[in-house]
Amino acid sequence: MCGIAGIRRFDGTPVSREVLAEMAKRLHHRGPDDSGFWADGPIGFAHTRLSIIDLAGSPQPMAGASGTTQIAFNGEILNYRQLRGELTYPFRTNGDTEVLLALYEQHGPSAVARLRGQFAYAVHDAKTGETHLFRDRLGILPLYYYSDAEMFAFASEIKALLPAIGAAEVDHESLHDYLAHRSVPAPHTLVRGVQKVPQGHHLVVSADGRVRTEPYWELPRESEIRKVTPEEAVRLVDEALTASVRDALVADVPVGAYLSGGVDSSLITALVARERGDAELHTFSAGFGDPRVDEIHHAEKVAKLVGSRHHNVIVTADDFRDSWAKLSWHRDAPLSEPADVAVFRLAELARRDVKVVLSGEGSDELFGGYPKYRFAQATRFAGVAPSFALRRLEKALPASKARLGIALRAIAEPSYAERMRGWFAPFTVSERAELLGGPATRSVLAPYENGRGDALRRMLYADSHTWLADNLLERGDRMSMAASLELRPPFLDHRVAELAFSLPSNVKVRGGTTKWVVKEVARQHLPADIVDRPKSGFKVPLDAWFRDGLRDMAYDLLTGPTSFVGKTFDRAAVRALLDDHSSGDRNEQPRIWTLLSLEVWHQTLSW
């Protein structure tokens, strides 16, 4: 991957190269191999490069052959060789960046529809006076921007915008979104005035300073569902995923794979091993020294099966204490889940041997892998149940019944949208209002409430646009880039995503089995005990750590006199959460984590 940034001034003032250099400095971890700048009066681009393809060539920002276009590109165009062969163009390099320029010069902004891969890039067109920004279809790579009457600025990460826009402020309306999602869905962020380019969108800055965004791609609608047998669905997914893995191996540097031992990463690893044949394959997994949650032995079994050279890392409470602030700076947001720290340690481990790693991210949100998807219909119709009774039952549950408690909290929510996101929400709608002194004034889930088909499709559609894009993929990008490692998720090839949403729901959740079609594909490549074992996820034993090694830190940060959380939220309610957890009466780890992450993040930025 790389880091990109740029400024366009509307008042005619020349762009400062010093400011561009400072923006690039804050993106150095994304591209430690090289950096470059381009400025022409009131517009300028900056770029930092992690070399993956055409290692010695393709410096950026890059000018087009016409002399009227400039590009700053982050990502990998996996079909760039095919596209290059279709173009008549005086190529000077062997990389994918110049292919992007050639496509733009010959076909204009609509050329983005021909790309396969993961990307975020900016093109300035001197002939039209327009600046174009593009973000890949599923939102694998990030792209942020700021706009006012005087200028427009963009960057791969929020921190790189600050030299251009000055001091930042917390967007308090987005705090409601954060407490509901553990992240802030696009186009909003926690920093006032800074927005995300949504996944699958094209942004245009006109010569007179107007900014507009428009989608260039969307997932298939209900009318596009295929009539296929379950057996046909398995064959189609197997073929699409095999092709995606083959494309994801395009690189001029070593490529490895994350291997948790779960079905998704195990399937990707098995397909990679098959494609590479006798070539050495490095695989990587993380554990916590806790037999209740560790999956290392499952990962080692798969590694032995495919013949990979396997590496493990053990994550401890000290890793959380020592790296929390650093990783909050990298993420530009609160660490949404404890697994963020583990993912970073995993990326550090992988970077010793490879520069690119494949992962199983995205399978759950496309094919229905979470336990909650079994209850999709209940989520739709649960409004008829008495909420007060469900909440009373949830509060009476022991800590060992945490999953049932999550289901009860979600089903008890007052609206379909709230029930839909309640499965992942640390705080209910009433708890958020209590903490922040009033209800939210906007609904980020409103676009996903109607017109997307049955209840399961609607849940998957909402999760792919919020939980996946703004939490999991944001985490994957930031934690891998913090270690200067490129992450590629083959499940999120847009062809696989389009296939997933064109399949009927009954091949995703079938007979009570979640992610049925993926498991049937995996059964053709892996032993049954790997495919059929219960889903575990990337669990971290924070419930115990918050009663022991991290207890005092939690109280100090959340209830101390200078605490942002303590001053912004209801302090008594925050202390009650800590007390309930410390007593062992309830497991409040998800809510404590959410507030602690917000506090640590706030301390890392220069406000």
N, C-alpha and C positions, 0 to 999 in steps of 0.2 A: 504494500500500500504506500501511500504518500500523504503529504499534507498540502492543501491549497488554500490560498487566501487572496483577497483583492479589495481594491477600493475604487469607487467611481464618484467623483465630485461633480455636483451640478452647478457650482458657483464659479467654475473656471479655474479654481486654484489648482496648481500642479500637485500631484500626489507626492508625498514625502517618501523618499527611499529609506529614510531612517525608520519611519513607521512601518513600512513593508518589511524591513529587516527584523524589527521587533516582533511583528506578527509571525514571521517565519521561525524566529528563535523559539517561540512557544509551541511550534509544531516539529521541532527537531527530532523528537522521539518517533514521529511518524515516518521520517525520512532522513536517517543519519548518513546516507551514502553520498548525498549531493544536495545543493540548493541553488536556486536561481531567481532572478528578478527581471521584470519588464515594466517600464513606465513610459507613458506617452502623454505628457501634459496632465489632464485631470483624471487619467485612468492608469491603474497599475496592477500587476499580478505578482504573487510570490509563490514559490514552490519548494518543497523539501521532498527528497526522493529516497524510497527504499527500492533498490534495483532488483527486479524479478525477471524481466524480459528485456532483451537487448541491453545487457549490463553496461557496456561501454558507451552506448549511444543514447539517443533520445533525451537530450537535456531539455529541461523545461524552466519557465514557460517557453512554448515553441510557436514560431510563426509559420503560417501556411505558405504554400508556394505562390499564392496570389499576392502576398505582401499586405493583405487587408484583414487577415484574421490572426488572432492569438488564442492559445489554449493553455489552461492549467488543469491537469487531469489527475485524479486519484482513482486507482482501481485497476482492474484487469478485464480486457475485452477478449473473451476466450475464443471467439470465432474470428479474430482479427486476420488470421492468415487467409481464410476463405474470402473475407471481405476485400482484402488487398488484391486478391486475384481477380476480383470483379471490377476493379477500378482502373481507369487510365489516368495516371498521375505521376509526376516526376519525383518519386520517393527518394529521400536522402538517408533514411534510417531503416532499421529492421524491426522496429517496435510497433506497439498498438497505438501510441499517442498520435503519430502522424496519420495512421489510418482513420482515426477520429476526425482529424482536420480535413483529410481528403473527402470523407463522407459529408462533412458539413459544407465544404466548398462546392460539392457537386449536387447535393440533395437538400441542403438547408437543415433547419431544426428537426424536420420529420425523420432524418436519418437515425435518430435515437431508437426508433422502432426496430431497426435491423440488428441491434446489438444484443449479444449474449454475454452475461458476466455480471460483475458488480462494479458500480462506478458512481462517481460524483465529479462533475467537471464544469468548467466555465469557458465559454467562447465569446470573445469580443469581435464584432463584425464592424469594421470601420465604414464599409459601404452603406450599411443601414443605420449605423449609429446605435445599434442595439447590443446589449450584453445578455447572453443566455446562460442559465444555469440548469443542469440536469441532474436528477437523482435516480438511482436504479429502481427497478420496479417493486422490489420487496423491501427496500430501505436497508440494505445490508451496510451501506456506507453512509456516513453522516454528511450533512451540509446545512450550515446555519447562515443567517443573514440579519442585517440591521439596516433600516432605511428611515431617513428623515428628509426634511426639505433641502438639506445641504449635500447629503451624500448617501451612497449605498455601499455597504461593505459585506463581504462574505468570507467564510472560513470553514475548514473541516471541524474545528472545535471552537466552543464559545470563548475560551481563554484567549484565542488568537484574535478575536474581535476587539478585545478591551483596549489595546493600544490605539485603535482607530476611534472608538466611541467614548473613551474615558471611563469614569466611574460607573459601576453597575449598581442596580438596586434589585431587591427581591420583588418579583411579581406576586403579590399576595393572593390574587385570584387563583394563580396556579398552585398555591399550597393546597387548595381543595382537591385538585387533580392528583397531586402527589400523594396525599393521604388516601386517595381512592385506588391509585394504580401502582404506587411505589415508583412512579416515573410520571412524566408529563407528556401526554399524547400530542402529536403534531397538530397544528403548526406552532403550539405554544411551548415555552420553556419557563424555568424558574427565574430567569433574568428578564426584567422588564425591557421591552423593546426588541429583544432578540427572538427570532422565530426560526423554525426548521422548515426547510423545503420538504413537503410531504413525500412519502414514497411514491414512485411512479409519476412524478410531476416535473413540469418544465416551467421555469421562472424566466420572465423577460423584463429587462430594464430598458425602457425606451430613452431616446435622446433627451426628452424633456423631464426625465425623472420619474415617470409613472412606472409602477411595479405591478405586474400581474402574474398569477400562477394558474396553471391549467393542467389537468391530467393528460398523459399521453398513453396510459395503459390502465386497465382494471382487471380484476379477477372475473372469470366467467359468471354470468348471472344464472338464475334458476332456469331460464328458458334454454340454456345451453347444456343442461345436464344430459349425458349420454345414456342411452339404453344399452347397458352391457350386463353380461352375466358376471357373477363373482369371479369365475375363472378368467374371464377376459380382463377384468379389472386388475387381477394379479399380474397377468402377462404385460399389460400396458405399463404398470408402475415399475415392474422389473426392467423393462426396456428403457423407459425414460430415465430411471435412476442410474442405470449402467452407463448410458450416454452422458449423463451429467457428470458422473465421476471421471469418465475418460477425459472430458473437456477440462475438468478442474485440475487435472494433472499437468496442464500446459504450463511450463516454467523452465527457466534456465538455471535454476537453483534447486537444492534438495527439498523434497516435499515429504511430510510425515502425516500422522493422523492422531487425533485425540481418541482415546479408547477408555470409556468409563466402565465397560462391561455390560451396559444396557443394550437393548436391541438396536437402537438407531446408530450409535457409534460403532457397534460391532458389525452391523450390516455394511456401513460405509467402509470400514477397515477391510472386511472380507472382499468387497468389490475392488478396492484399491490394490490389495494383494494379488487378486486375479489379473488385473490390468498390467501390473508391473512385472509379473512373472518372477524371475529369479533375482530381480534387483532388490537390494537391501531396503527394507522399510522400517522406519523408526515409529514406535507408538508410545503414547504418554498417558498416564493417569495420575489422579490425586487421591489421597486418603487423609484421614484425620486421627489415626491411631485409636479409633473407637469402633469396636466390632459391631455396634448397633447400626452404624451408618456406612461403614466402609464397603466398597465394591471392588477393591483392588484384586482380590483373589479371582473374581469373575473376569476382570480385564486380563489378568495373567493367563487365564485359561484360553481366552480368545487369541491372545498374542501367540501362545504356543501352537494353537491350531493353524494360524495363518503363517507362522514362521517369522514373525516380526522381532525386531530388537526392541525390547520393552523397557520403559523407564518409569519409575514411580517417584512421587514427592509426597511427604507428609506435612500437612498444614496444622499449625498449633494455635492456641489462644494468643501466644506472643506475636504470631504473624499478623493477627488482626490488630492488636494494639500498636505494633510498630509500623504497619503499612497503611492504616486506615486513612490518615490525612493525605498521604502521597497519592493513593489511588482515587480519593475524592477529587483531587486536583486533576488527575488524568481524566476522570469521567465527566468533569464539568457539571456534576450533579451528585446528589447523595447516592451512595452505593445502595442499589435497590434491594439487593439480597446478599446474605452472607456468602453465597457462592462466588460473588465478585472477587473476593480475596483469593479463594481457591483457584479461580480461573486465571488470575494473574500469576500465581505461583506455578501453575501448569504451563503458562506461556513462557515464563522464565526458563523452566526446565526444557521445553521444546526448542527454544532459541539456541541452545548450546549445540544442537545437532542439525537443525533444519531452519529454513527461512520462511517456509509456507507450511501450513497445517490444515487438514480437512477435518470438519466436525459434523455431528449429526443434528445440528440445530435446525429447527423449523418443522420437523416431522410431526410433532404433537399438534401444532396449531393448524397444519394443513390436513392431517389425516385423522384427527380426533383421538389424541393419545392420553389426555388427562382423565383421571377418574370422574371429574365433574361432567364430562360429556355423556356419561351414562344417564345423567339426570337432566338432559337438555329440556325434555318436555316438562319436567317438574319446575324448572326455572321459568318456563313460559307461563304456567298456570298456577304457580304457587301463591299468587296474590290472594286467593280465596282462603288460605290458611290464616288463623289468628296469629299475628306477628308477636303479640305479647307472650303467648304461650310458647312459641318457638324460641324466643329469646330467653325466657325463663329456663327452659330445658337446656339450652346451650350453656348458660352460666352454671348450671348444676353439674355439668359433665366433668369427670376427672381429666387431668392433663393428658392421660393416655388415649383419650378419645378425641384428639385434636382434629382429625379429618372429619369426623361427624359434626364437630362443632362448627367447622368452616361451612359445611353444607347447610346447617341450620341458620347460620348468620346470613348466608346468601339468600336462602328461600324466604326468609322473614323480611327482606327489603321491600319497600313500598311500591316500587315500579319495576317494569320488566328490564329497563336499562340498568337499574341499580342491582337487580338480581343477577343480571348477566355478568357484571363486573365484580359482584360481591364475592365470588369464589376466590379471587386474588386480592381483594381489598383488605388492607390491614384494619381499616376503620370503617364502620357502617356510616350511612348518610347522617344519622342522628349523632353519632360520636364525632363526626367531622364538624357538624354545626356547633356542638358543645365546645370543642377545642378552639374553634376559630370565631366564636361569638355570633354565628349566623350561617345561613345556608349559602351554597354556591349560587352564582348568578348565570352560569352557563353550563351546558351539558355537552361534553365532548363525544358522548356515545349516541347522541341524537341521530346522526346519519346512518347508524347501524340498526335502528330499532325496527324498521319496516322494509318490506319489499325484497328480502334476500332469500326467501324460501322457508324451509322448515326450521324448527328451533335449533337443531344442530348446526345447520349451515349459517344461521345468524350468529351463533356463538363463535364459530370458527372464523367468520368474516370479521367480527369485532376484534377477536383476539389477534388475528394476523395483522390488523391495522393499529393495534395499541400495545398489547402485552408483548407481542413478538418484535414489532418494529421499534418501539420506544423503550423497551426494557431489555429483552434478551439480546437483540442485535446490537443495541447501543453498548451493552456490557461487553459482548464479544469483541466489538471493534476496539473499544477503549482499553480493555485489559490486554488484548494481544498487541495493540500498538504501543502500550506502555513498555512492552518488552521488545519492540521493533520486530514483531512477528506478523506475517500476513495470514489471516484466517479466511477459509473458503468453506461455505456450507452447501454441499451438493443438493440437498433437499430443496434449496431455495433458488435453483435454476428456474427461471420463469416458466419454462416448459413443464417442469414437474408441478409447479404451483397451479398452472392452468389445468393440467390433467386432474389434479386433486380436486379442484372445484368444479370439474365437469363430471365427476363421479357421483353416483347416488349415495346418500347418507348410509344406506344399509350395508355398504362394504367398508365403511369406516368404523362404526360401532355396530357390531353384529353378534347377536346372541349374548349380549352382555360383555363381549370382548372389545376393548378399545383398540383403535388403530389396527383393525383386523387385517386390512389389505397389506399393510407394511409388514406385519408379522408373518403373513403367508409368503411374501417375497423373501423375507429373512429365512424362513424355514427351508428354502431351496439352497441356502448358502451357509447355514449355521446349525449346530446341534439343537435339538428340541429344548433342552434344559436352559439354554441361553434365551431362546425365543419366548418361552412360556413362564419364566420366573416373574414374580410380581414387580411392577414398576417401582423403582426406589427414588430416582432423582438424585440431584447433587445436594445431599443433606449435610448440614453442619451442626454439630452438637452445641449450639449456642444456648439452649435452654439451661444446660448445666453450667456453662461458662458464665452466664449472667447471674448465677447464684454463687459463683466462686471467683475465678480469676478476673472477670470483667465487671463485677458487681460495683465496686467503689468508683470505677471510671464512669459507669452509667449514671450513678447518683450525682457525681460531681458535674458532669457535662449537662445534665438535663434539669438540675435544680439549683445550680450555682447562681450567684448574683449577676454574672455577666452572660448567662445562657440566652442565646437567641430563642430557643424553644421555650424556655421559662418565661421570657418576656412577651412572646408572640402568642402562645397558647395558654390555656387554663392550667396554672402551675399545680393546683391541688389535684386535678385529674391526672396530670403526668406523674406526680408522686404516688398516687394511688395505684397506678399501673406497676410501678417499681416495687411497691410494698407487697402487692398481691403476688408478684412473681417470686420475690425473695422468700416469702412465707411458704412457697410450694403449693399453695392452694390452687393456683391457676398458672397455665403456661402463657405468659404474655410476651414471649420472645418476638413474634412478628411485629407487634406494635412498638415494643422497646427499640428494636432494630431500626424501624422506620424513623422514629424520632431521633435516635442517636445519629443515624446517617445524615439527617438534615442538619443537625448541630455541627458535626465534624465538617461537612461540606461548607457550611457558612463561614467557618473559621479559616478555610483555606483560601478564600477569594479576597482580593483587595477591594473592599466596598467603598 
